[in-house]
Amino acid sequence: MDDNIFTLVGRKLDGYEDELKTYLASGAADTMELYNRMVGRIEALRFIRDDIKEIETRCIVHLGELRR
């Protein structure tokens, strides 16, 4: 298994998202305000995950350039 910092952070973010999805699916969000807040958190986690993937790609490209 090739774990790096990006993989580990991604797994942690996936775990947070799964917890939020379970919370929403269970009907625990008893107000529309709370529901919207949880959905917003899921969206934020996805933005963060996309940013991390972009940073990982840039690091890989940069390391490739350094090895030349």
Number of C-alpha atoms within 10 A of each C-alpha: 3 4 8 10 9 14 14 11 14 18 13 12 17 16 12 15 20 13 13 16 14 12 14 16 10 9 10 11 15 9 10 9 10 13 16 12 13 18 16 12 15 20 13 13 17 15 12 14 18 13 12 16 15 12 13 16 12 12 12 12 11 11 11 10 9 8 6 5
